[in-house]
């Protein structure tokens, strides 16, 4: 059964250029009343504005969001898509599932390297469904944020696979980036999903024979590109030095979906989660940290970033590489800086 909380009215913060935006609505009270377990995202979180990009670039790139209310018709349209995708997952109808995706979509399943293009998604889901057919799939929309020509949705799901012995119900989370197509249909531009705890067998979700394809490498604004590059470089330095300054990157009303943990709603919760997490990491040495993206889009006071990271680490006798992808939604604040208001990510499986 598809359930939704999206009938509430969500405001995306849109006002005048560089004026103080209205905070987005966070459903902490609604979530507190649910039993849904919500998932895990990226290992890394970006830091506050490092001052490396020029003030001119920041001001030139600054277009603050304008007030908006989620149209009921859009919420209903997304609900219909989710209902159709849930049915397709259970029936194993890969063509029916992928009909909801745009041709240039980016798909990021947990433990699978990023997939660029609907054809890569078709190949992945055909192999995945053959390996792990789904018995039940129950998604719940938690929040929909209207964006220019689409929306960003996040939610939770419960899934049970037919091949599981015994057959546990796994809790997970997802983010959908919806985009209105030229012919008027609403399609998924990006899908990111994972679980709320580590899998016993991560290799079960890795389809080795499916290649990632080629990212579109969208960099439409040189000023924003420089800004993101500076933020990501500072993020990497912060991770290597085990400091907590990157927590200030988040907006007061941010939603952070950390790896193998429940979601953190709002800056105080994010800080309470990340501070001990960073402290626990002091036992590891990071020989190399790279944080970047496969492109981004500028959308009326927001920036969508298709993020990626790679960390080379050592801890005692152990050593390895952790990598992954994700989606970050940045918002222009009153001072024209970027703050993260949504973040989710995945980890690649590495044999």
C-alpha positions, 0 to 999 in steps of 0.5 A: 500500500502506498502511503503519503504525507505529501498532502500537507502544504510545503513551502519552498523558500522563495523571496526577492533576490538575496533577501532572507528566505522562508525556512522550508517545512521539516516534518519532525513532528509528523515523523516523530509519530511514525514508526518508519525507519529512515535511511543512510546516506553519505559518509561525508558532509560539506563544510561552511563557506571557506572563502576561497571563491570570490565575493563577486562570483557569489553575488553574481550567482545569487538568486534567492528562492521565491515563495511557493506552495506545493500544488495539490495536482503535483503531489497527486501526480507524484503519488501516482508515479510512486504507486505505479513504480511500486507495483512494477517493482513487485511484479518485476516489470522493469520496462514499466518501472523505467517508463517513469525515468527520464532518458538522461536520468541518474540512478544511484542504488546502494552499493552500485556505482552511479548509473548515467542514463535510463539505458543503464538503469534498465540493465541494472534493474533487469539483473537486480530483479532477476537476482532479488525479486521483490515480494512486497514494497511499501514506500512512504512520501515524507516531504516534497519540495517544489523546484523550478520545473519539478520537485525534490521528494524524499521518503522511506520504504519497506521491502521484502525480497522473495529470495531471502531465507528467512524473509526479513523486511528491510527498512530504507530511504529514497530521494526522487528528483522529478523533472517536467519534460518538454512534452509535459510529462513528469519523469525522474531525473534522479533516484537515490536509495539505500537502507537504514542499516548495513546489509549482511551481504553488500555484494548482493546489490552489486551488478558487476556487469552493468557499467556506469555509463557517461555523466552529462557533466552539467556545469552551467554556471562558472561562478557556481562551479567555482563555489562548489569546487571550493566547498568540496575542497574544504570538505575534503580538508575537514575530513582529513583533519577530523574537524567539525567545521563542515557541520556549519555547512547545513541550513537550520532546516536541513535534512541529512540522511547519513549512512546506516543511521536514522535521518537527522532533521535540523541543524541541532540534530545533525550536529549531535549526530556528526560530532561523535561520528567525527570523533570516532573517526580519529582512529583512522588516517585519511591518505587521500580525500576527494569530494566533487560532483558529476555536474550540477544544475542551478534552479531559481535559488537552489543548486542541485549537485550530483555529488561523488567522493573517494576516501583512501584510509588506514586504520591499524593494519587495515586499509582501503578505499570508500567511494560513492555518489549522492545528491545534494540540494543547496539553497541561497541564504540571505547573505548569498552563501550556499547552505545544504538543505537536503543530502543523501548518498550511497556507498559503492561496493568494492570487492 
